[in-house]
Amino acid sequence: MPKTGLIVGLAAVSLAGAAGGAMAGSSGAIVLAQATPTAFPIALEVPAGSAILFATEARGVQIYDCAESPDEPGTIAWVFREPEADLFNAAGELVGTHYAGPTWEGNDGSTIVGEVLERADSPASGSIPWLLLEAAENGGTGIFATATHVQRLDTAGGAAPETGCGEENLDDELRVPYTATYAFAYPAADA
């Protein structure tokens, strides 16, 4: 049986006007919700000295192009281009977007661009892998400005089909619906 970690962080329900610790809702009140514990491979744990402070649900698409495979020259396949998703808090409010980079952008304009450190197959068939990403770049002064890591977990859908791409539809675009949980880590207060 593989070793697994456990997320038991807080799922913040608003990114608006927040920077770091607690999150303020639109009414100004602090609104927190307990995250659902999710078992995941130990390789996807955030490093010591970091803590998961909140998670968002992504709903969107993974975009692929029918093109020559960069991994297998001469082979035409669905090649990943970029994600396009909205990020929602535990209350179902839109709090940001996810797009090429990979980049996560909060409604406050702050961003984190991630670089993949580890990956694991999703337990759900036809789903994109689970990931641990490290911040390659942060921008702005809001909630994502100090995020150090992102976990992509609980993926459903998003994987490109193995068929349907050939000479006859070269350069076609395919948009595959997906959902995922993105958990964001920050330097722990006692680190």
Residue, then its C-alpha position, 0 to 999 in steps of 0.5 A: m500500500p502506498k504511503t499517503g499524506l493528508i490535507v486537513g488545512l483550512a479552505a478559505v472562502s474568499l480571496a478578496g482583499a486577503a494577503g496571507g493568514a485569515m481570509a475576509g469575506s465580502s462582508g468583512a467577516i472572516v469566513l473559513a471552512q474545514a477542508t475535506p481530508t484527501a489522501f494522496p501520495i506522500a510525494l505530493e506533500v508540501p515541504a516541511g516549513s510550509a502549511i496548506l492555508f486554503a483550497t479552491e475548486a477548479r471547474g473548466v477545461q484542459i485545452y489540447d491541439c492536434a499536432e506533432s507530439p513533442d515527445e515522439p517526433g513524427t507522431i500526431a497526437w493531442v498535445f496539451r496547450e493550457p488550462e482554462a478554469d474558474l476557481f471557487n471557494a467553499a461557499g461557491e463564490l468565484v475567487g480567481t482563475h487558472y490559465a497558462g503558465p500554469t498560473w493561478e490569479g486571484n480576484d485581487g490581481s495576485t498570481i502564482v506561476g507554478e513549476v511541477l515538482e512531482r506527479a501521481d496518476s489520478p485514481a479516477s480513470g480519464s483524469i489528469p494527474w495529481l501534482l505538486l508544484e513549486a512557485a516559480e514566480n509570484g506577482g501582486t500583493g494579494i493572496f497568491a503573492t507569498a504562496t510557495h506551493v500548489q497541490r492539484l488533487d481530486t481531479a475528474g476528467g481533463a485527460a486527452p483521448e487517445t484517438g480522434c487526432g490525425e492528419e485529417n484534423l491537424d491543428d484542431e483544438l479539443r477542450v476537455p472538461y475537468t474539475a480539480t482541487y487546488a490547495f495552496a501552501y505558504p511558509a508556516a508561521d513557526a518556520 
